[in-house]
Amino acid sequence: MSKKIWNKYILPLFWPEICPFCGRVSRNGICKTCREELERIRIREPRCMRCGKPLRRPEQEYCYDCEQTVHAFDRGYSLWLHKKPVKQSVYQFKYHNQRRFAVYYAAEMTEAFFPAVSLWKPDLLIPIPLHKKRIKKRGFNQSLLIAEELGKRLSLPVDAKSLVRNKDTSPQKILDPAGRKRNLEQAFSVRDTFVPVPAVLLVDDIYTTGNTLDAAAKKLKEKGVQKVYFLTISIGQGY
């Protein structure tokens, strides 16, 4: 029996496909109920022209955070607000080894952001790296899994080696704004073997304040990258 037949017909009998957002058995992947919930929290225009957060008024160009901050990245988008059922799904993905969820996230992100990525014309995808201690504990880098799936769909190379996490930083969500910035000082570096390209697309799971993406973008631009964009699964509410 071929591997293709096994994966397509036999394996699902023992491990049926589940919805990555509610965990119920769903042969179509994302179930109808969760699809309706996802549409309600999908980010649409008006968006912040820098970080992509939803805006309350169409005449706004930037969210409150981006009006107060000079970002190192140039622009980015997130697919959903970080609310139920996305919040629970990402938690299961990262902390309960649900690696296959990356396929669904990447498929949804590609459908939504292919036009934007085509305009940005990135030369390669770079996932936000984890420190080696975190990799050892978790077993994988969730951002790399998403980047690999996006790379297949967007026909872009993935560079998972050039950007390095130097510090095992504390989780950003437990820190105040000032602490988040201090936490990421010198957190990243770029290997000397990296050959600068005009544009890079960073990939991460969640956008909170943008400090992580800023820190990574800053190091890449110091190495000669001209434009740094990003894509994430979800993002916090804008102002």
N, C-alpha and C positions, 0 to 999 in steps of 0.2 A: 504493500500500500504506500502510495506516495505521501510525502509530507504535506503537500497542498491539500489532498483529499482529507487527510487526518485533521488538519487544522480547520478546514471549512465545514466538515460534516460530522466527524466523530467526536472531536474535543468538546464542542458545544453541548453534547448530550450529557457529559459529566460535569462540565463547568459552564452552565448557561450564561449568556451575555446578560449583564446587568446595566441599568441606567447609572451613569457615573455621577448623577446628582442626587438620587434618592436611594439607590442600592437595590431597587426592586428588579426582578427579572424582566428584561425587555429585549426582545430579539432585534429591535430596531435601534438599539443603543439608547439615545436620549428618549425618555418616554414622553407621551403627549402632555401629561400634567406638568412635568419639569420644563418642557419646551415652552409652554405658555408662561411659566414663571420667569424663565430666562428672557423672554421677549419683553417682559415688564421692566427688567433691570438692565436691558441692553442699552449701551450708551449711544445716543444719537446727537445730532446737532441741536442746539449750539454746543460746541466743545471749546475748551481752552486751546488756543493755537500753539501752545507749548507742550503741555503735559496731556492734553486730551480729556481732562475732567469735564463732566457735564456742567454747563453754565445755566444760570436761572434766567438770564435775559439775552435775547439774540443780539443786542447791540454791544455786549461785552466781547472783548477779544481774549482776555486772559482771566484765569481764576485768581482769587485773592492770593493764594500761595505763590503763584508765578509772577504776580505783580510785585511781590516783596522779595523775590529771590532771583539771582542771576544763575541760571542753570548752565552746566557744562554740556549737556546734551542739547540737540537742536530741536527735536520734536519726537512725539511718540503717541501711541494709542493703546488703550485697554478695551477689552471687549464688553465686560460687564462691571457693574458696581459690585463691591465686595460685600455682598449680602446673601442671605439664604436664597437659593440652594447652592450658590457658588462657593460661599464661605466654607460650608461643610464638605463640599466635594474636594476643594483644594487641601483641606486638612487631611482627609482620607488619602489623597494622592501623596502628600508629603510624609505623613507619619504612620500610615498603615499600609505602605508598600503597594499602593494601587497604581503601579507604573503604567498600566494600559490606558489610564485616563488621559495620558499625554496625547494619544492618537485623536481623541475626541476634541480636546482643547485646540490642537493644531489645525484640525479640519475646520473648526468654527472660525478660528483666527484667520486662516487663509481665505475663506469665503468672504469674510468681512473686510480684510485689509489688503487684498491683492492689488487693488487699484493704487492705494497709497504707497505700497512697497515698490510698485512699478515706477512711480514718480520719483521716489527716493533713490532708486538704483543702487542699493547697497552691494558692495563687492563680496561681503561674507557676513555670516551670522556668528555672533559670539555670545554664548550663554554666560550669565553671571555665575562665577565659580563659587564653590563652597570650600571651606578650609578642609584639609585632609583629615582632621579629627572628626568633623561633621560628616564627611563622606564615609569614614569608617563606621561611625555609629548608625547612620541612616542606610548606607549601602548604595546610594546613588545620588546624583545631583538632579533634582526635578527640572531645573532650567535647561540642563543639557538634553534631557529626554524631549522636552518641548521643542528645543532648537533643532534636534535631529529630525523630528517629524516635520517641522516647518521647512527645513532644508530640502527634504524630498519633494514637498509640494510646490515650493517656490523655485526649485532648481538652483539653489544657492549652496556654496560650500559652508561647512560649519568648522570653526576654529575653536576647539575646546582646550587648547594648550597655552596660547599666548598670554591670556589674561590670568593672573595668578592671585589667589587670596592668601595674603601673608599672615593675617591675624584671625584667630577664632573669635570673632566679635560676638558680643551679646546680641540677643534678638532685638531688632529695632523697635518692636511693638511695646517693649517694657520700658523704653526710655523716653525722656522728654525731648523736645526739639533740639535743645543745645547738646544734650547727651548723645543724640543720634549722630550729630555732626562729628563730635569728638570720637565717637565709637568707630567711625569709618576713616579717621585720619591714618594715612599710610596703610590702609587695609588691603589695597590692591597694588600690583605692579605688573609691568608688561615685560615679557622676556626679550632679551637682546636679539633673539633670532626672528622676532616679528618683523615682517616686511610691511611698512605702512601702505595703506590703500586709501583711496579718496573717501569712501563711505563705509561705515560699519553699522549693522543692525544688532543691537543688544537684545537679549531675550531673558525675561525673568517671569516669575509667577505672579507677584503682587506688587503694585505701586502704592506706597504709603505716602511718604513725603518727597520721594525722589532722590534722597540722599545717597542711596546705594548706586543708583544709575549715574548720578552726578560724579561720584567718586571714580567709578569705572571709566566714564566718558573723559574725565579730566586726564587720566593716565594715558588713554589712547590718543588723545589730542596732543599730549606732550611728546608722543612718539611719531607724530606727523599725520595722523588721521584728520581729515578736514571736517567731515560731518559724522555725527553720531546720532542715530535714531534708536527707538526702542519699541518693543511690543510686550505687553503683559496680558495675562488672563483677566485680571480684575484690578480695580482701583477704588480708592475711597471717594466719598462725595466731595464735589467741588463747591466753591462759594462764588 
